[in-house]
């Protein structure tokens, strides 16, 4: 039985993702099963996206517990720095 990561690897070899496009890199990492790389790439696109990805991935046990804390903290700091202290304080 062929699994999706094997198919993704074959496709990525033939059609590599555009390294200048964060969405391409996120999709390639997700389909390849590289969850922490997907988190790093999603952070380049939007800290909100990476924090929510991290929460979902931890709940589904796709990443180790505690990895999501770093991304949630980045989002909280962003919200706080953006003059949104109530959202930053109440996010978790």
Gaussian input, Z-matrix of N, CA and C with variables (Angstrom, degrees):
# hf/3-21g

backbone

0 1
 N
 C     1     B1
 C     2     B2     1     A1
 N     3     B3     2     A2     1     D1
 C     4     B4     3     A3     2     D2
 C     5     B5     4     A4     3     D3
 N     6     B6     5     A5     4     D4
 C     7     B7     6     A6     5     D5
 C     8     B8     7     A7     6     D6
 N     9     B9     8     A8     7     D7
 C    10    B10     9     A9     8     D8
 C    11    B11    10    A10     9     D9
 N    12    B12    11    A11    10    D10
 C    13    B13    12    A12    11    D11
 C    14    B14    13    A13    12    D12
 N    15    B15    14    A14    13    D13
 C    16    B16    15    A15    14    D14
 C    17    B17    16    A16    15    D15
 N    18    B18    17    A17    16    D16
 C    19    B19    18    A18    17    D17
 C    20    B20    19    A19    18    D18
 N    21    B21    20    A20    19    D19
 C    22    B22    21    A21    20    D20
 C    23    B23    22    A22    21    D21
 N    24    B24    23    A23    22    D22
 C    25    B25    24    A24    23    D23
 C    26    B26    25    A25    24    D24
 N    27    B27    26    A26    25    D25
 C    28    B28    27    A27    26    D26
 C    29    B29    28    A28    27    D27
 N    30    B30    29    A29    28    D28
 C    31    B31    30    A30    29    D29
 C    32    B32    31    A31    30    D30
 N    33    B33    32    A32    31    D31
 C    34    B34    33    A33    32    D32
 C    35    B35    34    A34    33    D33
 N    36    B36    35    A35    34    D34
 C    37    B37    36    A36    35    D35
 C    38    B38    37    A37    36    D36
 N    39    B39    38    A38    37    D37
 C    40    B40    39    A39    38    D38
 C    41    B41    40    A40    39    D39
 N    42    B42    41    A41    40    D40
 C    43    B43    42    A42    41    D41
 C    44    B44    43    A43    42    D42
 N    45    B45    44    A44    43    D43
 C    46    B46    45    A45    44    D44
 C    47    B47    46    A46    45    D45
 N    48    B48    47    A47    46    D46
 C    49    B49    48    A48    47    D47
 C    50    B50    49    A49    48    D48
 N    51    B51    50    A50    49    D49
 C    52    B52    51    A51    50    D50
 C    53    B53    52    A52    51    D51
 N    54    B54    53    A53    52    D52
 C    55    B55    54    A54    53    D53
 C    56    B56    55    A55    54    D54
 N    57    B57    56    A56    55    D55
 C    58    B58    57    A57    56    D56
 C    59    B59    58    A58    57    D57
 N    60    B60    59    A59    58    D58
 C    61    B61    60    A60    59    D59
 C    62    B62    61    A61    60    D60
 N    63    B63    62    A62    61    D61
 C    64    B64    63    A63    62    D62
 C    65    B65    64    A64    63    D63
 N    66    B66    65    A65    64    D64
 C    67    B67    66    A66    65    D65
 C    68    B68    67    A67    66    D66
 N    69    B69    68    A68    67    D67
 C    70    B70    69    A69    68    D68
 C    71    B71    70    A70    69    D69
 N    72    B72    71    A71    70    D70
 C    73    B73    72    A72    71    D71
 C    74    B74    73    A73    72    D72
 N    75    B75    74    A74    73    D73
 C    76    B76    75    A75    74    D74
 C    77    B77    76    A76    75    D75
 N    78    B78    77    A77    76    D76
 C    79    B79    78    A78    77    D77
 C    80    B80    79    A79    78    D78
 N    81    B81    80    A80    79    D79
 C    82    B82    81    A81    80    D80
 C    83    B83    82    A82    81    D81
 N    84    B84    83    A83    82    D82
 C    85    B85    84    A84    83    D83
 C    86    B86    85    A85    84    D84
 N    87    B87    86    A86    85    D85
 C    88    B88    87    A87    86    D86
 C    89    B89    88    A88    87    D87
 N    90    B90    89    A89    88    D88
 C    91    B91    90    A90    89    D89
 C    92    B92    91    A91    90    D90
 N    93    B93    92    A92    91    D91
 C    94    B94    93    A93    92    D92
 C    95    B95    94    A94    93    D93
 N    96    B96    95    A95    94    D94
 C    97    B97    96    A96    95    D95
 C    98    B98    97    A97    96    D96
 N    99    B99    98    A98    97    D97
 C   100   B100    99    A99    98    D98
 C   101   B101   100   A100    99    D99
 N   102   B102   101   A101   100   D100
 C   103   B103   102   A102   101   D101
 C   104   B104   103   A103   102   D102
 N   105   B105   104   A104   103   D103
 C   106   B106   105   A105   104   D104
 C   107   B107   106   A106   105   D105
 N   108   B108   107   A107   106   D106
 C   109   B109   108   A108   107   D107
 C   110   B110   109   A109   108   D108
 N   111   B111   110   A110   109   D109
 C   112   B112   111   A111   110   D110
 C   113   B113   112   A112   111   D111
 N   114   B114   113   A113   112   D112
 C   115   B115   114   A114   113   D113
 C   116   B116   115   A115   114   D114
 N   117   B117   116   A116   115   D115
 C   118   B118   117   A117   116   D116
 C   119   B119   118   A118   117   D117
 N   120   B120   119   A119   118   D118
 C   121   B121   120   A120   119   D119
 C   122   B122   121   A121   120   D120
 N   123   B123   122   A122   121   D121
 C   124   B124   123   A123   122   D122
 C   125   B125   124   A124   123   D123
 N   126   B126   125   A125   124   D124
 C   127   B127   126   A126   125   D125
 C   128   B128   127   A127   126   D126
 N   129   B129   128   A128   127   D127
 C   130   B130   129   A129   128   D128
 C   131   B131   130   A130   129   D129
 N   132   B132   131   A131   130   D130
 C   133   B133   132   A132   131   D131
 C   134   B134   133   A133   132   D132
 N   135   B135   134   A134   133   D133
 C   136   B136   135   A135   134   D134
 C   137   B137   136   A136   135   D135
 N   138   B138   137   A137   136   D136
 C   139   B139   138   A138   137   D137
 C   140   B140   139   A139   138   D138
 N   141   B141   140   A140   139   D139
 C   142   B142   141   A141   140   D140
 C   143   B143   142   A142   141   D141
 N   144   B144   143   A143   142   D142
 C   145   B145   144   A144   143   D143
 C   146   B146   145   A145   144   D144
 N   147   B147   146   A146   145   D145
 C   148   B148   147   A147   146   D146
 C   149   B149   148   A148   147   D147
 N   150   B150   149   A149   148   D148
 C   151   B151   150   A150   149   D149
 C   152   B152   151   A151   150   D150
 N   153   B153   152   A152   151   D151
 C   154   B154   153   A153   152   D152
 C   155   B155   154   A154   153   D153
 N   156   B156   155   A155   154   D154
 C   157   B157   156   A156   155   D155
 C   158   B158   157   A157   156   D156
 N   159   B159   158   A158   157   D157
 C   160   B160   159   A159   158   D158
 C   161   B161   160   A160   159   D159
 N   162   B162   161   A161   160   D160
 C   163   B163   162   A162   161   D161
 C   164   B164   163   A163   162   D162
 N   165   B165   164   A164   163   D163
 C   166   B166   165   A165   164   D164
 C   167   B167   166   A166   165   D165
 N   168   B168   167   A167   166   D166
 C   169   B169   168   A168   167   D167
 C   170   B170   169   A169   168   D168
 N   171   B171   170   A170   169   D169
 C   172   B172   171   A171   170   D170
 C   173   B173   172   A172   171   D171
 N   174   B174   173   A173   172   D172
 C   175   B175   174   A174   173   D173
 C   176   B176   175   A175   174   D174
 N   177   B177   176   A176   175   D175
 C   178   B178   177   A177   176   D176
 C   179   B179   178   A178   177   D177
 N   180   B180   179   A179   178   D178
 C   181   B181   180   A180   179   D179
 C   182   B182   181   A181   180   D180
 N   183   B183   182   A182   181   D181
 C   184   B184   183   A183   182   D182
 C   185   B185   184   A184   183   D183
 N   186   B186   185   A185   184   D184
 C   187   B187   186   A186   185   D185
 C   188   B188   187   A187   186   D186
 N   189   B189   188   A188   187   D187
 C   190   B190   189   A189   188   D188
 C   191   B191   190   A190   189   D189
 N   192   B192   191   A191   190   D190
 C   193   B193   192   A192   191   D191
 C   194   B194   193   A193   192   D192
 N   195   B195   194   A194   193   D193
 C   196   B196   195   A195   194   D194
 C   197   B197   196   A196   195   D195
 N   198   B198   197   A197   196   D196
 C   199   B199   198   A198   197   D197
 C   200   B200   199   A199   198   D198
 N   201   B201   200   A200   199   D199
 C   202   B202   201   A201   200   D200
 C   203   B203   202   A202   201   D201
 N   204   B204   203   A203   202   D202
 C   205   B205   204   A204   203   D203
 C   206   B206   205   A205   204   D204
 N   207   B207   206   A206   205   D205
 C   208   B208   207   A207   206   D206
 C   209   B209   208   A208   207   D207
 N   210   B210   209   A209   208   D208
 C   211   B211   210   A210   209   D209
 C   212   B212   211   A211   210   D210
 N   213   B213   212   A212   211   D211
 C   214   B214   213   A213   212   D212
 C   215   B215   214   A214   213   D213
 N   216   B216   215   A215   214   D214
 C   217   B217   216   A216   215   D215
 C   218   B218   217   A217   216   D216
 N   219   B219   218   A218   217   D217
 C   220   B220   219   A219   218   D218
 C   221   B221   220   A220   219   D219
 N   222   B222   221   A221   220   D220
 C   223   B223   222   A222   221   D221
 C   224   B224   223   A223   222   D222
 N   225   B225   224   A224   223   D223
 C   226   B226   225   A225   224   D224
 C   227   B227   226   A226   225   D225
 N   228   B228   227   A227   226   D226
 C   229   B229   228   A228   227   D227
 C   230   B230   229   A229   228   D228
 N   231   B231   230   A230   229   D229
 C   232   B232   231   A231   230   D230
 C   233   B233   232   A232   231   D231
 N   234   B234   233   A233   232   D232
 C   235   B235   234   A234   233   D233
 C   236   B236   235   A235   234   D234
 N   237   B237   236   A236   235   D235
 C   238   B238   237   A237   236   D236
 C   239   B239   238   A238   237   D237
 N   240   B240   239   A239   238   D238
 C   241   B241   240   A240   239   D239
 C   242   B242   241   A241   240   D240
 N   243   B243   242   A242   241   D241
 C   244   B244   243   A243   242   D242
 C   245   B245   244   A244   243   D243
 N   246   B246   245   A245   244   D244
 C   247   B247   246   A246   245   D245
 C   248   B248   247   A247   246   D246
 N   249   B249   248   A248   247   D247
 C   250   B250   249   A249   248   D248
 C   251   B251   250   A250   249   D249
 N   252   B252   251   A251   250   D250
 C   253   B253   252   A252   251   D251
 C   254   B254   253   A253   252   D252
 N   255   B255   254   A254   253   D253
 C   256   B256   255   A255   254   D254
 C   257   B257   256   A256   255   D255
 N   258   B258   257   A257   256   D256
 C   259   B259   258   A258   257   D257
 C   260   B260   259   A259   258   D258
 N   261   B261   260   A260   259   D259
 C   262   B262   261   A261   260   D260
 C   263   B263   262   A262   261   D261
 N   264   B264   263   A263   262   D262
 C   265   B265   264   A264   263   D263
 C   266   B266   265   A265   264   D264
 N   267   B267   266   A266   265   D265
 C   268   B268   267   A267   266   D266
 C   269   B269   268   A268   267   D267
 N   270   B270   269   A269   268   D268
 C   271   B271   270   A270   269   D269
 C   272   B272   271   A271   270   D270
 N   273   B273   272   A272   271   D271
 C   274   B274   273   A273   272   D272
 C   275   B275   274   A274   273   D273

   B1=1.4515
   B2=1.5294
   B3=1.3056
   B4=1.4650
   B5=1.5210
   B6=1.3380
   B7=1.4613
   B8=1.5208
   B9=1.3181
   B10=1.4702
   B11=1.5310
   B12=1.3263
   B13=1.4661
   B14=1.5293
   B15=1.3418
   B16=1.4642
   B17=1.5299
   B18=1.3101
   B19=1.4688
   B20=1.5236
   B21=1.3339
   B22=1.4656
   B23=1.5254
   B24=1.3260
   B25=1.4680
   B26=1.5187
   B27=1.3241
   B28=1.4742
   B29=1.5244
   B30=1.3241
   B31=1.4674
   B32=1.5251
   B33=1.3262
   B34=1.4670
   B35=1.5255
   B36=1.3308
   B37=1.4711
   B38=1.5301
   B39=1.3367
   B40=1.4717
   B41=1.5270
   B42=1.3219
   B43=1.4707
   B44=1.5310
   B45=1.3319
   B46=1.4655
   B47=1.5303
   B48=1.3353
   B49=1.4679
   B50=1.5235
   B51=1.3038
   B52=1.4663
   B53=1.5306
   B54=1.3335
   B55=1.4671
   B56=1.5303
   B57=1.3286
   B58=1.4640
   B59=1.5264
   B60=1.3289
   B61=1.4562
   B62=1.5311
   B63=1.3466
   B64=1.4681
   B65=1.5321
   B66=1.3301
   B67=1.4649
   B68=1.5304
   B69=1.3205
   B70=1.4685
   B71=1.5221
   B72=1.3114
   B73=1.4630
   B74=1.5304
   B75=1.3225
   B76=1.4732
   B77=1.5224
   B78=1.3348
   B79=1.4652
   B80=1.5283
   B81=1.3206
   B82=1.4649
   B83=1.5257
   B84=1.3155
   B85=1.4668
   B86=1.5246
   B87=1.3228
   B88=1.4649
   B89=1.5244
   B90=1.3281
   B91=1.4605
   B92=1.5221
   B93=1.3339
   B94=1.4600
   B95=1.5274
   B96=1.3185
   B97=1.4582
   B98=1.5184
   B99=1.3311
   B100=1.4670
   B101=1.5298
   B102=1.3225
   B103=1.4595
   B104=1.5285
   B105=1.3243
   B106=1.4719
   B107=1.5213
   B108=1.3277
   B109=1.4650
   B110=1.5298
   B111=1.3124
   B112=1.4666
   B113=1.5235
   B114=1.3269
   B115=1.4623
   B116=1.5194
   B117=1.3358
   B118=1.4786
   B119=1.5229
   B120=1.3207
   B121=1.4622
   B122=1.5251
   B123=1.3283
   B124=1.4683
   B125=1.5216
   B126=1.3234
   B127=1.4648
   B128=1.5322
   B129=1.3484
   B130=1.4737
   B131=1.5270
   B132=1.3233
   B133=1.4613
   B134=1.5260
   B135=1.3351
   B136=1.4638
   B137=1.5268
   B138=1.3174
   B139=1.4651
   B140=1.5286
   B141=1.3254
   B142=1.4676
   B143=1.5228
   B144=1.3332
   B145=1.4598
   B146=1.5257
   B147=1.3186
   B148=1.4663
   B149=1.5246
   B150=1.3246
   B151=1.4710
   B152=1.5242
   B153=1.3155
   B154=1.4661
   B155=1.5319
   B156=1.3312
   B157=1.4699
   B158=1.5265
   B159=1.3308
   B160=1.4675
   B161=1.5205
   B162=1.3204
   B163=1.4659
   B164=1.5278
   B165=1.3259
   B166=1.4652
   B167=1.5256
   B168=1.3252
   B169=1.4631
   B170=1.5203
   B171=1.3295
   B172=1.4596
   B173=1.5289
   B174=1.3143
   B175=1.4691
   B176=1.5258
   B177=1.3260
   B178=1.4601
   B179=1.5250
   B180=1.3373
   B181=1.4655
   B182=1.5268
   B183=1.3251
   B184=1.4592
   B185=1.5234
   B186=1.3249
   B187=1.4619
   B188=1.5262
   B189=1.3161
   B190=1.4545
   B191=1.5198
   B192=1.2910
   B193=1.4648
   B194=1.5239
   B195=1.3026
   B196=1.4666
   B197=1.5104
   B198=1.3333
   B199=1.4650
   B200=1.5157
   B201=1.3242
   B202=1.4648
   B203=1.5188
   B204=1.3210
   B205=1.4647
   B206=1.5245
   B207=1.3317
   B208=1.4655
   B209=1.5355
   B210=1.3167
   B211=1.4633
   B212=1.5307
   B213=1.3191
   B214=1.4622
   B215=1.5275
   B216=1.3337
   B217=1.4618
   B218=1.5272
   B219=1.3308
   B220=1.4702
   B221=1.5213
   B222=1.3208
   B223=1.4602
   B224=1.5225
   B225=1.3107
   B226=1.4587
   B227=1.5236
   B228=1.3360
   B229=1.4682
   B230=1.5238
   B231=1.3231
   B232=1.4646
   B233=1.5222
   B234=1.3279
   B235=1.4675
   B236=1.5314
   B237=1.3159
   B238=1.4560
   B239=1.5292
   B240=1.3463
   B241=1.4641
   B242=1.5228
   B243=1.3254
   B244=1.4560
   B245=1.5280
   B246=1.3152
   B247=1.4563
   B248=1.5226
   B249=1.3192
   B250=1.4576
   B251=1.5360
   B252=1.3325
   B253=1.4658
   B254=1.5246
   B255=1.3133
   B256=1.4690
   B257=1.5251
   B258=1.3427
   B259=1.4617
   B260=1.5204
   B261=1.3285
   B262=1.4548
   B263=1.5042
   B264=1.3144
   B265=1.4711
   B266=1.5196
   B267=1.3205
   B268=1.4630
   B269=1.5101
   B270=1.3308
   B271=1.4627
   B272=1.5138
   B273=1.3047
   B274=1.4647
   B275=1.4760
   A1=109.55
   A2=115.85
   A3=121.10
   A4=108.45
   A5=116.13
   A6=119.64
   A7=109.65
   A8=114.85
   A9=120.33
   A10=112.81
   A11=118.05
   A12=118.93
   A13=111.21
   A14=118.16
   A15=120.96
   A16=110.49
   A17=116.27
   A18=120.73
   A19=109.58
   A20=116.12
   A21=120.40
   A22=110.81
   A23=117.21
   A24=120.78
   A25=110.61
   A26=116.90
   A27=120.38
   A28=111.34
   A29=116.76
   A30=120.71
   A31=110.19
   A32=117.18
   A33=120.75
   A34=111.00
   A35=117.26
   A36=119.75
   A37=109.93
   A38=116.00
   A39=120.14
   A40=112.80
   A41=116.39
   A42=121.74
   A43=108.83
   A44=116.97
   A45=119.10
   A46=111.83
   A47=116.53
   A48=119.22
   A49=110.83
   A50=115.03
   A51=121.46
   A52=108.35
   A53=118.42
   A54=120.39
   A55=113.68
   A56=117.22
   A57=119.69
   A58=111.88
   A59=117.16
   A60=121.79
   A61=109.44
   A62=117.28
   A63=119.83
   A64=113.30
   A65=117.26
   A66=119.44
   A67=111.30
   A68=116.85
   A69=120.69
   A70=110.32
   A71=116.19
   A72=120.85
   A73=111.07
   A74=117.09
   A75=121.17
   A76=109.86
   A77=116.83
   A78=120.40
   A79=111.33
   A80=117.05
   A81=120.52
   A82=110.66
   A83=117.03
   A84=120.45
   A85=111.25
   A86=117.29
   A87=120.26
   A88=111.31
   A89=117.47
   A90=120.28
   A91=112.54
   A92=116.60
   A93=120.39
   A94=112.07
   A95=116.42
   A96=120.14
   A97=114.02
   A98=117.15
   A99=122.07
   A100=108.57
   A101=115.75
   A102=121.04
   A103=113.24
   A104=117.51
   A105=118.46
   A106=111.47
   A107=117.40
   A108=120.57
   A109=110.13
   A110=117.15
   A111=120.79
   A112=110.36
   A113=117.21
   A114=120.44
   A115=111.23
   A116=116.17
   A117=119.22
   A118=110.60
   A119=116.71
   A120=120.38
   A121=111.60
   A122=116.89
   A123=119.28
   A124=111.37
   A125=116.40
   A126=119.92
   A127=110.94
   A128=116.91
   A129=120.27
   A130=111.01
   A131=115.65
   A132=120.06
   A133=111.27
   A134=116.75
   A135=120.54
   A136=109.84
   A137=117.54
   A138=120.09
   A139=111.12
   A140=117.80
   A141=120.59
   A142=109.61
   A143=116.23
   A144=121.23
   A145=110.89
   A146=117.03
   A147=119.31
   A148=111.83
   A149=117.82
   A150=120.33
   A151=110.81
   A152=117.16
   A153=120.08
   A154=112.01
   A155=116.71
   A156=119.56
   A157=109.83
   A158=115.68
   A159=119.94
   A160=111.34
   A161=117.18
   A162=119.96
   A163=111.63
   A164=116.41
   A165=120.24
   A166=111.83
   A167=116.04
   A168=119.98
   A169=111.64
   A170=116.10
   A171=118.38
   A172=110.26
   A173=117.53
   A174=120.79
   A175=111.18
   A176=117.56
   A177=122.35
   A178=112.59
   A179=115.85
   A180=123.38
   A181=112.52
   A182=115.90
   A183=121.36
   A184=111.41
   A185=116.54
   A186=122.73
   A187=107.50
   A188=115.81
   A189=119.30
   A190=110.22
   A191=115.31
   A192=121.53
   A193=110.07
   A194=115.86
   A195=121.18
   A196=113.67
   A197=117.87
   A198=120.60
   A199=109.62
   A200=116.72
   A201=120.10
   A202=112.35
   A203=118.31
   A204=121.27
   A205=111.95
   A206=116.33
   A207=120.95
   A208=110.61
   A209=117.09
   A210=121.59
   A211=111.67
   A212=116.71
   A213=120.37
   A214=109.65
   A215=117.12
   A216=120.48
   A217=110.69
   A218=117.61
   A219=120.27
   A220=111.04
   A221=117.00
   A222=120.39
   A223=110.70
   A224=117.47
   A225=121.29
   A226=110.70
   A227=116.55
   A228=120.12
   A229=111.05
   A230=117.10
   A231=121.02
   A232=110.40
   A233=116.45
   A234=120.27
   A235=110.73
   A236=116.08
   A237=119.74
   A238=110.43
   A239=116.62
   A240=120.79
   A241=112.24
   A242=117.15
   A243=121.61
   A244=112.31
   A245=116.32
   A246=121.60
   A247=111.78
   A248=115.87
   A249=121.41
   A250=109.09
   A251=117.28
   A252=119.48
   A253=113.50
   A254=118.60
   A255=119.84
   A256=109.56
   A257=117.27
   A258=120.30
   A259=111.13
   A260=116.56
   A261=120.40
   A262=112.15
   A263=117.64
   A264=121.97
   A265=110.87
   A266=117.94
   A267=120.89
   A268=114.20
   A269=119.12
   A270=120.43
   A271=112.08
   A272=118.31
   A273=121.47
   A274=107.54
   D1=129.14
   D2=179.78
   D3=-86.68
   D4=130.67
   D5=177.40
   D6=-99.83
   D7=161.73
   D8=-172.12
   D9=-60.98
   D10=-33.83
   D11=-179.11
   D12=-66.48
   D13=-32.50
   D14=176.29
   D15=-68.15
   D16=-41.58
   D17=177.79
   D18=-64.83
   D19=-44.51
   D20=179.60
   D21=-60.43
   D22=-40.98
   D23=178.64
   D24=-61.19
   D25=-44.62
   D26=178.59
   D27=-62.21
   D28=-42.76
   D29=-179.82
   D30=-66.67
   D31=-42.61
   D32=-178.01
   D33=-65.41
   D34=-33.31
   D35=176.71
   D36=-64.20
   D37=-43.58
   D38=-179.51
   D39=-75.80
   D40=-36.40
   D41=-176.99
   D42=-134.95
   D43=82.46
   D44=-177.21
   D45=-64.56
   D46=149.07
   D47=179.09
   D48=-68.04
   D49=152.87
   D50=178.09
   D51=-76.33
   D52=113.70
   D53=-177.20
   D54=-66.36
   D55=-12.95
   D56=177.69
   D57=-90.53
   D58=-4.48
   D59=-179.00
   D60=-111.58
   D61=106.31
   D62=-177.72
   D63=-57.95
   D64=-35.39
   D65=179.83
   D66=-65.17
   D67=-40.73
   D68=176.31
   D69=-59.77
   D70=-44.45
   D71=-177.38
   D72=-67.55
   D73=-38.24
   D74=177.96
   D75=-63.94
   D76=-48.66
   D77=-179.97
   D78=-60.54
   D79=-44.07
   D80=-179.85
   D81=-61.52
   D82=-42.92
   D83=-179.82
   D84=-67.03
   D85=-42.84
   D86=179.94
   D87=-63.05
   D88=-47.72
   D89=-178.35
   D90=-69.43
   D91=-23.01
   D92=178.07
   D93=-87.08
   D94=-4.25
   D95=179.73
   D96=80.93
   D97=16.37
   D98=-179.66
   D99=-97.40
   D100=78.80
   D101=-171.67
   D102=-66.08
   D103=-41.73
   D104=-179.68
   D105=-67.83
   D106=-33.48
   D107=174.63
   D108=-66.57
   D109=-38.67
   D110=176.56
   D111=-61.64
   D112=-38.76
   D113=177.38
   D114=-64.96
   D115=-44.54
   D116=179.27
   D117=-61.47
   D118=-43.42
   D119=-179.80
   D120=-67.38
   D121=-38.59
   D122=-179.35
   D123=-67.26
   D124=-27.75
   D125=176.83
   D126=-64.16
   D127=-32.38
   D128=177.09
   D129=-66.79
   D130=-28.44
   D131=-177.91
   D132=-85.72
   D133=-48.74
   D134=-176.30
   D135=-167.15
   D136=127.72
   D137=-179.08
   D138=-67.37
   D139=-27.70
   D140=176.08
   D141=-63.07
   D142=-45.75
   D143=-179.30
   D144=-61.71
   D145=-45.85
   D146=-178.20
   D147=-65.40
   D148=-37.72
   D149=179.10
   D150=-65.09
   D151=-42.40
   D152=-179.81
   D153=-72.75
   D154=-37.78
   D155=172.90
   D156=-57.73
   D157=-46.59
   D158=-177.64
   D159=-61.65
   D160=-43.36
   D161=177.67
   D162=-60.79
   D163=-45.57
   D164=179.28
   D165=-64.84
   D166=-43.31
   D167=-178.40
   D168=-64.97
   D169=-37.39
   D170=178.28
   D171=-68.87
   D172=-41.94
   D173=179.28
   D174=-62.03
   D175=-34.24
   D176=179.00
   D177=-88.46
   D178=2.73
   D179=-179.76
   D180=59.51
   D181=37.48
   D182=175.60
   D183=-89.23
   D184=-19.38
   D185=175.49
   D186=-130.44
   D187=161.90
   D188=-179.68
   D189=-73.05
   D190=151.01
   D191=-179.10
   D192=-60.55
   D193=137.12
   D194=178.04
   D195=99.79
   D196=-22.30
   D197=179.01
   D198=-62.26
   D199=-36.83
   D200=-177.34
   D201=-67.10
   D202=-23.67
   D203=-178.71
   D204=-57.54
   D205=-40.31
   D206=-179.52
   D207=-60.88
   D208=-43.49
   D209=-177.14
   D210=-73.90
   D211=-37.74
   D212=176.70
   D213=-66.29
   D214=-39.24
   D215=177.70
   D216=-62.90
   D217=-41.43
   D218=178.02
   D219=-61.15
   D220=-42.02
   D221=178.10
   D222=-65.62
   D223=-42.60
   D224=179.75
   D225=-61.29
   D226=-44.13
   D227=177.96
   D228=-64.35
   D229=-39.64
   D230=177.53
   D231=-60.82
   D232=-47.47
   D233=179.99
   D234=-62.46
   D235=-40.46
   D236=-179.43
   D237=-66.45
   D238=-43.79
   D239=179.23
   D240=-68.09
   D241=-21.95
   D242=-178.59
   D243=-87.22
   D244=17.71
   D245=-179.32
   D246=64.95
   D247=31.47
   D248=176.20
   D249=-120.95
   D250=56.15
   D251=-173.45
   D252=-62.28
   D253=-30.38
   D254=-179.36
   D255=-66.27
   D256=-45.80
   D257=177.29
   D258=-64.18
   D259=-41.52
   D260=179.89
   D261=-63.20
   D262=-37.42
   D263=-178.43
   D264=-76.04
   D265=-34.38
   D266=-173.91
   D267=-99.02
   D268=6.21
   D269=-174.76
   D270=-59.34
   D271=-46.45
   D272=-177.35
   D273=-87.95

